[in-house]
Amino acid sequence: MAAPEVWVAKDDGSDLIRAGAIVAVGRDYTGTVTARLSDSEGSTVTLVMVTSHEGKHTPDDFHRQLVRAVAQLADAAEATVVSPVWDDEGWRWATEPL
């Protein structure tokens, strides 16, 4: 039996990416988080877009937090979505059933 899939959402919820298709995750100096996909073109998807004047910078290890969240869901009983969320405490990765 195949394990349920884990999906990663963009910050605006407009797209979902299968976590298994992600080969690299990075965070640039502005706090923007991107994922590189395993497709033949090596496409890159922006998961969190940070505009410097908004002051909503992601934590320095936010890309690592995503990898940890996906790894913890490897044995999930159901398909799950991991989404970046901005709230009063700052950025965090939230999980919910698909």
C-alpha positions as CSV (number, residue, x, y, z in Angstrom):
1,M,0.0,0.0,0.0
2,A,1.4,3.4,-1.0
3,A,1.7,6.0,1.7
4,P,-0.6,9.0,1.6
5,E,0.9,12.0,-0.1
6,V,2.1,15.3,1.5
7,W,1.5,18.5,-0.5
8,V,3.0,21.9,0.0
9,A,1.0,25.1,-0.6
10,K,2.1,28.5,-1.7
11,D,1.5,31.3,0.8
12,D,-1.5,32.6,-1.1
13,G,-3.0,29.1,-1.5
14,S,-3.0,29.4,-5.3
15,D,-0.9,26.3,-5.9
16,L,-0.1,22.9,-4.3
17,I,3.1,21.0,-5.0
18,R,3.6,17.3,-4.2
19,A,6.3,17.3,-1.6
20,G,7.9,14.3,-3.3
21,A,8.6,16.4,-6.3
22,I,10.7,18.9,-4.4
23,V,14.5,18.4,-4.6
24,A,15.7,21.6,-2.9
25,V,14.3,24.4,-0.7
26,G,16.0,27.7,-0.2
27,R,15.5,31.0,1.5
28,D,17.1,34.2,0.1
29,Y,18.2,37.3,1.9
30,T,14.8,38.9,1.8
31,G,13.1,35.9,3.4
32,T,11.5,34.6,0.2
33,V,11.3,30.8,0.2
34,T,11.5,28.8,-3.0
35,A,11.4,25.1,-4.0
36,R,13.1,23.6,-6.9
37,L,11.2,20.7,-8.5
38,S,12.5,17.4,-9.9
39,D,11.0,18.0,-13.4
40,S,13.2,17.9,-16.4
41,E,13.4,21.7,-16.5
42,G,14.3,22.1,-12.8
43,S,11.4,24.5,-12.3
44,T,11.4,26.8,-9.3
45,V,8.3,27.7,-7.3
46,T,8.1,30.6,-4.9
47,L,6.3,29.3,-1.8
48,V,6.6,32.5,0.3
49,M,7.0,35.9,-1.3
50,V,8.3,38.5,1.1
51,T,8.2,42.2,0.2
52,S,10.9,43.9,2.2
53,H,8.8,47.0,3.1
54,E,6.1,44.8,4.8
55,G,8.5,43.7,7.6
56,K,7.1,40.1,7.4
57,H,10.5,38.4,7.1
58,T,10.5,34.6,7.5
59,P,12.8,33.1,10.2
60,D,16.3,32.3,9.1
61,D,15.6,28.6,9.2
62,F,12.1,28.7,7.7
63,H,13.2,26.5,4.7
64,R,14.5,23.9,7.2
65,Q,11.3,24.1,9.1
66,L,9.5,23.0,6.0
67,V,11.8,20.1,5.5
68,R,11.2,19.0,9.1
69,A,7.4,19.3,8.8
70,V,7.4,17.2,5.6
71,A,9.7,14.6,7.1
72,Q,7.4,14.3,10.2
73,L,4.4,13.7,8.0
74,A,6.1,10.8,6.1
75,D,4.0,8.3,8.1
76,A,0.8,10.3,8.1
77,A,-2.4,8.3,7.9
78,E,-4.0,10.6,5.3
79,A,-3.0,13.0,2.6
80,T,-1.8,16.3,4.2
81,V,-1.1,19.9,3.1
82,V,1.7,21.9,4.7
83,S,1.1,25.7,4.3
84,P,3.0,28.8,5.2
85,V,1.0,31.0,7.6
86,W,1.5,34.5,8.8
87,D,-0.2,35.4,12.1
88,D,0.5,37.6,15.2
89,E,3.4,35.5,16.1
90,G,5.1,35.6,12.7
91,W,5.6,32.9,10.1
92,R,4.9,29.2,10.7
93,W,4.2,26.0,8.8
94,A,0.6,24.7,9.4
95,T,-0.6,21.2,8.5
96,E,-4.1,20.1,7.7
97,P,-5.8,17.1,6.0
98,L,-6.1,17.5,2.2
